[in-house]
């Protein structure tokens, strides 16, 4: 048994498991790449079909343009010589001209929709090719990792025994988690969010075209549009929660103030944010840790406390980031929720985040008299790895 508590036999099993996991990952990535390539072929076929449809619709639009022009000319002649035509002839000429205008309008709308859909297919095709390229690059990197695992792990035991700096490991884990959050947020923005926004626009176009038609269809379209807007709002909320862009753009305190205002409005809780000082924070990870501590505290208050009033205090100084979140809720037994079967994952997570940043967090609560969470995180330079 080495200093890290891992036996050689256990170490071999860990290495074998890692190798099997990477091999499985390679196979999954390869399958994804193959499926994406198949989809690319299908998209290419669809694009060709759309091109043919567009050409056909353009030709039909040209014919309708000529017919509409003839109908307008016919209506002009009838209007100019009303005495020579019966009321039936006049009505017929008017109706024919109007019908041709509507047909031409719909045909041009159909042409624009086809062109728009074809363009969207071309965008999908481009993105799919990018995915395939990324998959190939990733498989190549994984192969390098495999070569390393198989040939260069003789001294892994020594390496593990030297990795006793839990803070460094923990910070790497947190960074990896937040990078994954950014990727998910970006994927949602580039995919479902844009597609749903496009569908909202399409429903508005259909609603205009059917304005004089079936009332029930129009109502259904309005419901669809309202639902899509709701889903789009929800997705954007998820994206913001995964990685608040404002944290990097406007800073920690404005981001916390916005989060507090949203929760206050939605949950009818009076939340006051007090800024004592606002010294710049150079360490982006520590800034994020403070934000997550405040976020988790507010989530716990909303879910469990029945509080009506909350006060957030933030004091960013040159050497530390200090703060507290206090509420007038029902409180709880701190010891029972920090250890044992009833251990709270949220409270433990806050303490672990503070420890990773070499900070401290204190939780004080009295049943029936509310809760106060206090933290202090170093405001230090971010270390290069």
N, C-alpha and C positions, 0 to 999 in steps of 0.2 A: 504494500500500500504506500503510495507516494504522499508528498506533503499536501497535495490537493484532495486526498481522500479517494482517489480513483485507482483501482487495481489494474495491472497489465491486462488481465482477462476482460475486465469491464471496458478498458480502453480499446481493445481490439473490437469488441462488439460495437462500441460507439462509432469507430471508423467504418466498420462494415455497414452499419445502418446509414451512415452519412453517404457512403458510396452508392448504396442501393437507392437512397432517396434522390441523389443527383441523377442516377441512371433513369429512374422513373420520371424525373422532371424533364430530362432530355427527350424521352419518348413522348411525353405529353406536349411539349413545345413543338416537336416534329409533327404530331398529329394536328395540332392547332394550325401550324403553317400549311399543311396539306389541305386542310378544310378551307382555309382562307384563300388558297390558290384556286380551289374548286369554285369558291364563291366568285372569285375574280373572273373566271371563265363564264359563269352565269351572267355576271354583270355586263361583260363585253357583249354577250348575245342580246341582252336586254337593250343595251345602248344601240346596237344595230337595228333592232326592231323599232325603237323610238325614232331613230333617224328616218326610217322608212315611213313611219306614221307622220312625222313632221312634214316630210316632203309631200305626202298625200294631202294633208290638211292644208298646206300652203297652196297647193293646186286647187283644192276645193274652195279656199278663200278667194283665190283669183277669179274663179267662175262666179262665185256669189257677188263679188265686187262688180263684175260686168252686169249681172242680172239686177243688182240693186240700182246701178246707174241707169239701166233701161227703165226700171220701174219708176224711178224719180223723174225721168224724162217724160214718161207716159203721164204721170201725175201732173207735171208742169203743163203739158198740152191740154189735159182735161180742165185744169184750173183756169187756163187762159181762155178756153172756149166753153164756158159752162153752159151756154145756150144750146150747144150742139149735142150735149150728152145728158142722159137721164140720171136721176138721182142714184139709181142702182149702179150705173157705170162709174159715177164719181166715187161712191163708197168702195166699189171694187178696186179702183185704181189706188185709192188711199190705203186700203187694207193690204194690198199687194206690196206697196212701197214700204209700209210699216213692217210687215212680216219679213221682207228681205233684209231690212235693217237689223231686226232682232237676230235673224239667222247669221248674218255676217258678224254681229257682235259676239254671238256665242262661238262661232267658228274661230274668230281671232283669239277669244279667251281660251279655247281648246288648244290653239297653237301655242300660246304663251305657257299654259300648264304643261304641255308636252316638253317644251324646251326647258322649263324649270326642272321637271322631273329628270330629264336627260342629264342636266347639269349636276343634279344631286347624285345621280348614279356615277358620274365621272369623278365627283369628289369622293364618294365611297370607294371607288376603284383605286384612287390615288392613296387613300388612307390604308386600304388593305395591302397594297404593295409595300407601304411603309412598315406595316406590321410584320409582313413576311421578312423584310430586310432586318428588322429588329430581332425577330426570332432566330434568323441565321446567325446574327452577331452574338446573341445570347448563347446559342448552342456551341459556338466556337469558344466563348469564354468558359462555359461549363466544361468543355473538353480540357481546357487548360487546368481547371480546378481538379478534374479527375486525374490528370497526369501528375499534379502535385500530390494529391492524396496517395496515389499508388507508389510514387517513387521517392518522395521527399519528407515522409513523416516518421523517420527513424527517431528524431529527437522530440516528438510531440509531447512525450511525458514531461520532459524538462520544460518545454514551452508552457504547458498547462500549469506546472508548479510555480512558474514565474508570474502567472496572470492572477496575482492576488489583489490587484487594485480593483475592488468591486465598483468603485465610483466611476472609473474609466470605462469598464464594461457596461455599466448601467447607462452611462451617457450615450454610448454607441447604440445601445438598444433603443433608447428614447429617440435618437436621431433617425434610426431606421424606421421606427413606427411613424414618425412625423413625415418622413419622405413618402411612405406608403399612403398616408392621408392626403398629401398633396397630389399624388398620382391619381387616387380615386376621385378627388375633387375635379382634377383636370379632365379625366375620362368622362365624368358625368356632364361636365360643361360642354365638351366637344361632341358628345353623343346624344343621350336622351333629352337634355335640356334644349338643344338646338332643334331636334326633331319635333318636339312638342310645340316649340314656338312656331315652327313652320306649319304644323297642323292647325294652330289657332288662326294663322293668316288664311289658310285654305278654307276653314269654316266660314270666315268672314266673306270670302269671295262667293262661296256657295250660297250663303245667306242672302247676298245681294241679288244673285241670279234667281233665287226662289222667292223673292220678296212678294211677287204677285201670285205665287202658286199656293200649294197646300199649306195651310196654317200650322197643322200638326208637325209637318216636317221642319218648318221654320223654328218651332218651339224646341224640337229635339236637337236641332243644330245649336241653338242657344245653350241648351243644357250641356252639350258636348264641349262647347267653347268654355263655359264656366268651369267644367270639370278639368279640362286641360290646363287652364290657368291656375287652378288650385294645385294640380300636380306639379306644374312648373315652379310655383312658389315653394312647395315642399322640397323639391330637389335642390333649389337654390339655398334653402335653409340648411339642408344636409351638407351642401358644399361649404357653407360658411362655418358650420359647426366642426367639420373635419379640419379645416385650416382657415381661420379668419385672415383674409388678405390684409385687413386694416391693421393687424398686429405689426406688420412690417412697414406699412405705408404711413400710418398716423401715430402709432405708438401704443404702449400698453394701456395707459389710463383712458384715452378716448375709446379704445376697444372694449374695455371693461364697462365704461359708461354706456356704450351702445347696448351691450349684452344686458346690463341691468335694466335699461329703459324698456327693452323688448319684453323681458320677463315681467317687469312691473305692469306693463300694459296688458299682457296676455293673462296673467295670474291674479291681477288686482292686489298686488302687494306693494306697499310703499317702500321703495329702495333708494337710499341716499348714498351717494358716492362722495367721500371727502378726500381731496388731494392735499396732502401736507406739503410735499415738494416733488418736483418732477425732474430729477437729474437724468441725463441720458443713460441708456442701458446698452452697453457694447456687446454683451453676451446674449445672442439671440435665443440660445437654449434656456438660459435662466429666465429670460423674459417669457418664454413659452410655458415654463414650469409654473411661474406665478399665475399666469392666465388660467392654466388648467386647475390650479388649486382653488382659485376664486370661482371658476365655472362649476367644479364639483361641489363646492360649498353651497352655491346657489341652487344647484340641482337637488341636493339633499334637503335644503330648506323647503323647496317647492313640494317635494314628494312626502316629507315626513313631519315637518315641524308645526304646520298650521299657523305659522307666523303671519302677522299683519304688517310688521315694520322690520326693515333690515338696514343696517349701516355698514358700508364698506369703507375702510380707511386704508389709503395707500400713501406710503412715505418712501420715495425713491431718492436715496442719498448717494454720495460719491462711492461709499464702500459697501452699502447694503440696500436691499429692497425689503422694507418692513411693511406689514399690513395686518388687517384683521377684518373678519366678517362676523358681525353679531346680529342676533335676532331675538324677538320676544316670543318665540314659539314655546312648545310644551317641554322642550329639553329631553335629556335621556341620561342613562347611566353609562358614562364614558368607558369604564373598565369592562363592562359586559360586551360592549361593541368593538373593543379593540383586541379581545382575546377570546378563545373558546369557540363553541359551535355557532354563536350568534355574531361572530366577527364580521364587521362591515367592510366589504371590499372597497367602497368609496373612500372611507376614512383611512384605511391602510394604504390605498393608492396615493393619497395626498402626502402621508408621512414618508413613503418611499421616494416620491418625487422630490420632496424637500431634502432628504438625505443624499440623493444622487447629486444635488447641486451643493452639497456640503452645508446645507441650511438646517434650520430647526422649525418645527411646527408644534404648537401646543393647543390642545382642545379642552375647553372648560365648558361644562354644562351641568345645570341643576334641573331636575324634573320639575316642571311647572314654572320655571323661571328663565327659560331660554338657553341659548348656546353662543359661545364666542370662540372662534378659531383664530389663532394668532400665528404668524409665520415671519421668518427672517431668512432671506436668501442673500448670499454674497453678490455684490455688484462688481464683478471682476471681468477682466479681459478674457475673451474666448481663446482657448488654447488651440494651436495648430496641431493637427495629427500627422 
